[in-house]
Amino acid sequence: MATQIFETRLEFLRREDKTINGVSPGFAGRHPNWEQDNESNRGCWNCSRCSDCSRCSDCYDCSYCAGCSRCSDCSYCSDCSRCSDCYDCSDCSDCSRCSDCYDCSYCAGCSRCSDCSYCSGCAGCSGKNGTSADSPEIPVVLNIHGSVLAAASKPKALNMETWHTCATTHCRAGWVVHLAGEAGYELEQKTSPEFAAMQIYKASSDITVSPVRFYESDEQAMADMRRCAELESDGAE
């Protein structure tokens, strides 16, 4: 698929053709083969030497991975397939259908693991779901969709250009972290705002929110927050 240079990630996310890959000017300067590296990828951002992946970001030197989606900051992984929402994993191989894993390294042959953190040297794990003793707490926000909508609907309370503008203004993911209190900010500090918000959403509600939603415009974000709040309200009745 075609790859283009975009000045910012927000500009990339607002492109009309969502199948086009994107790289930042700085990334293109560091990786002169950025077009060839992304020939088989679709909708990925700042990825190098990955293949057949979709909507991944900032992954580097991964090889022969197929059908992975929304992974970020992974490096030197190989032969992984259909993993999703993994973050900061490295040197993993032959993993399949893992999801929401964070900071794992040197894992091999794992399948269908989810929400793992700080794993190292795992082999042949299947269906694991959990974290190590050193993993940060995942806080729960009651009625999270209605709470986020109410907070973001106040005057000048929503700014999708940055995670946290001030104590009373955040983006969508920023509000999720803020409403989770100290535990939310601790999780954000140990991981990233995107990962923290994803995990808090997942722990608090069965209504799925894609991390792609964290990079929309104010109007798009507000519309989807209303949609999720309505679904939450309907389910509570």
SULWO-V456030 format. One record per helix or strand of 3 or more residues. SS is the DSSP state (hx for helix, st for strand). FROM is the first residue (numbers start at 1). LEN is the number of residues. If there is no record, write none. Layout:
BEGIN
ss & from & len
SS & FROM & LEN
SS & FROM & LEN
END
This chain:
BEGIN
ss & from & len
st & 3 & 3
hx & 9 & 5
st & 21 & 3
hx & 25 & 6
hx & 34 & 4
hx & 144 & 9
st & 164 & 3
hx & 172 & 8
hx & 181 & 10
hx & 193 & 12
hx & 211 & 5
hx & 218 & 19
END
